[in-house]
Amino acid sequence: MIWNWQQPDWPNFSWDAARLRKAEEHFLLGSGVFAGTIKHLVQTDQEQLTIEAISTEALTTSAIEGEILDRASVQSSIRRQLGLATDNRRVKPSEQGIAEMMVNLYRSFSEPLTDETLFGWHRMLTNGRRDLKNIGRFRTDAEPMQVVWGNVFAQGAF
């Protein structure tokens, strides 16, 4: 697999709109069905479907990064962020952080993406971390970034 930053035209991207058209049509049809369906549900079912959609995205995104989160805890935190009734379970900082970020995104998806928005999301995602130097800002290290895959502790990198 070639990473985005390894592409010869990085960071000047181009794409073939015709190749994406079918996927875009499929997405738009699915989102239309979802939007139409949700309007016919009672409010509690609408809330639950919203929580399911947000938590699925949060869990999938985290799994891509190698972090496996507890679905019930993420959903509890999302409910809390949305001001809905929750079971008041203890939620780990990583689960609370991804829930906070996803609810922020849910509420502000149509706003322009700014550096400050990205920095805010980074602060949310790194909730409680003390081992990171550049939280909520661009990197300041002179050395190049490294892409690390999997558990770095198991690989003996530290």
RALIN-V195159 format. One record per helix or strand of 3 or more residues. SS is the DSSP state (H for helix, E for strand). FROM is the first residue (numbers start at 1). TO is the last residue. If there is no record, write none. Layout:
BEGIN
<<SS,FROM,TO> <SS,FROM,TO>>
END
This chain:
BEGIN
<<H,4,6> <H,17,38> <H,43,64> <H,71,81> <H,93,108> <H,115,125>>
END
